[in-house]
């Protein structure tokens, strides 16, 4: 592509500060921004990024379709919520208009195993209008591509174990609330943990109805199985509240999380496969104390055993850089809802992103 890649930012919260700047630094062009927050509607995106004014102001989500028809972007970056149902309207609008879209929504990474009904709806509309819809972010590499690469150097695999922790303060209120941060233990049990206290048949009914709330590793296990050619035969999830010995202030929640209340949760997802390989993955998302820090640790058991640890990863920046580096892959991708295991291997963009887009 000879011209710059035209991008619209959908959601102008914490993540967009990075995604918009990274798009500009990678040679793309921000041609519009969309939000529902009255506090940012009408603001120049330069104010949000902390730079000089750009002449691009945030548009009310009510006028999203009009904006997209006017500016005709090549792709929309959606950085709003963590569940597919919450970003469905944004994805469906893009699919309706034939505009490619990529989201940091964690469930969007591989929603086929958690919300197949909505995924199929988006997929059909995107195929009809010849555009590509996908989810990406930190998990694309550190819970996905990195693990599949290690698997490729292993003779025999019996188990894949993963654990990753992150500070919910970095991602906004929607993610923090999805992790049960700020709930009493009784509220956590009722609102979060109880969803997993059902049989596999009952869970599948909830999934088919589009009402399941998966932890992030639920979708990651699905992605890994798809990437590695594994056939899942069962998958379970258990969410456990995290607490701290002292009160912790949460600027994202706008409250003090009292001692003994849930600061977040640990979610363990276990997947058994027809091929005899078990995936046991855990994500720990909580309001951090002064002792906590991000950590990503994975072990592949077999011949040989291999463990890789990434200490103190800059999870927010890595998420946003991954999304921006994925843009050419999405534009080049086949139409429909396409998870990133079916796209090209992620690579660093040395040249402006338009030079990686096939005409």
Residue, then its C-alpha position, 0 to 999 in steps of 0.5 A: x500500500x503506497x498511502x498511510x494506513x488509516x486508523x480509527x481509535x474506538x475507546x479513548x481510555x488508558x490503552x488508547x494513549x499507547x495504541x494511538x501514539x504507536x500507530x503514528x510512530x509506525x507510520x499510520x494515520x489516526x483519522x478518527x476516535x470514538x468514545x461514549x464518555x462525555x468527559x472526553x467527547x469533543x477532546x482533541x486526541x493530542x490531549x489524550x496522548x499528552x501531545x500537541x493537538x492533532x485536529x482529530x476530536x473524539x466523536x460520540x459513539x452515537x455518531x460512530x457509523x457516520x464518522x466511519x462512513x466519512x473517514x473510511x478507515x482501513x482498520x478500527x482499534x477497539x480498546x474498551x471492554x474485556x468480554x465479546x458481548x461488550x464489544x459486539x456492537x463495535x465489531x458488528x458495526x465494522x463488519x456491517x461497513x466492511x472495515x477491518x477491526x482488531x481489539x484488546x478485548x481478552x475474550x476476542x482473542x479466541x471467542x469460538x470456545x466461549x461465545x460461539x453464537x456471537x462469534x458466528x454472527x460477526x463472522x458471517x457479516x464480516x465475510x459478507x462485507x469482505x473484512x477481517x475481525x480479530x482480537x490480539x494483545x499481550x496474550x498473542x505473544x506471551x501466552x500464545x506465539x511464544x509457547x507454540x514456538x517452544x513447543x516446536x523445539x520439543x520432542x514430546x509434550x505431556x503437559x503445558x503449564x502457564x501462569x501470568x500475573x498483572x495489575x488490574x489498575x493498568x487496564x481500567x474499571x471494566x477489567x478490574x470489576x471482571x476480576x471481582x476487585x473490590x468485592x467482599x468474599x461473599x459477593x465474589x463467591x456469588x458473582x464470580x466463583x459460582x459461575x464455575x460450580x456447574x456441570x460441563x453440560x450446563x456450562x456448554x448451554x451457558x456458552x451456547x447462549x452467549x452468557x458465559x464469562x470466561x477467564x482469560x486463559x479459557x480463550x488462551x487454551x482454545x487458541x493454543x489447541x488450535x495453533x498446535x493442532x490439539x483436540x480438546x475433550x474437556x475444559x474446566x475453570x476455577x476462580x479463586x479470590x485474592x486478598x491482602x493483609x492491609x487496605x489497598x487504595x484503587x484509583x481505578x475502582x475509586x475506592x479503598x479495598x479493605x483488608x480481607x476483601x477481594x483485590x482480584x482473582x486467580x483463575x485456573x483453566x485445565x484442558x484435556x486433549x484427545x492427543x493426551x496433552x494437558x494444558x493447565x494455565x493460570x492468570x492472576x489479576x488483582x490490585x497490586x500491593x507494593x510487593x507485587x509485580x507482573x510475571x509470566x512463567x510457562x513450562x512445557x513438560x515432556x522431552x525435554x522439560x523447558x521453563x521460560x520466565x518473563x519478569x516484570x514485563x511492561x504488559x500494557x505497552x506490550x499489549x498495545x505494541x502487539x496490536x499495532x504490529x498486527x495491523x498489516x496482518x489483519x488487513x492482509x487476512x482473509x475475511x471473517x472472524x479470524x483468530x491470530x493463530x490463523x494469521x501470519x507470525x507476528x513481526x516487528x515493523x521496521x518500515x512504515x506499516x503500509x509497506x507491509x500491506x499487500x495491495 
